[in-house]
Amino acid sequence: MQKIRKGDRVVVLAGKDKGRTGEVIKVLPKEDQAFVSGINIVKRHQRQTQTQEAGIISKEAAIHLSNLAIADPKDGKPTRVGFVEKDGKKVRVAKRSGESIDG
């Protein structure tokens, strides 16, 4: 089971965006990477197509999962993730506050 999933609020632990928070847009489990909204923005040259015009666009690049931590639901600070079984289901729990991360 993954510790970081699409839709999670995460805090960046290392790199140029250290300390910033964002929401996970996409996770690549085989590469251990994730795309986070507003984090690790890069500029790319875009060729003109029928639907898009040419120019330099900004978009999110992948960031390694080791550089991300789940934001605690209580105070938004980075926390580690544990797993607890509730009603026969495996639920993610924040180690910092003990609160459930999954709805």
C-alpha angles and dihedrals in degrees: 000000000000122000094205119046139173111286096027121132108236138184121221111235101186142017135044093320096048113158096017123120132216145152122270110246099180137359126210103198096181091056094037090234138123139192114230123193112252093001128110094008115190131184119236132186109238123206116221117260133174091268101033132047123227124261144091112308130189120224141158119271125205119273125200116256091232088067093056133073129185113256111240110250090224104050107000094242119135115274140176120245128239132179127234129177113236122176090345093307128110108238129189114238130191110241092208098058104008091236122142115256095195109076 
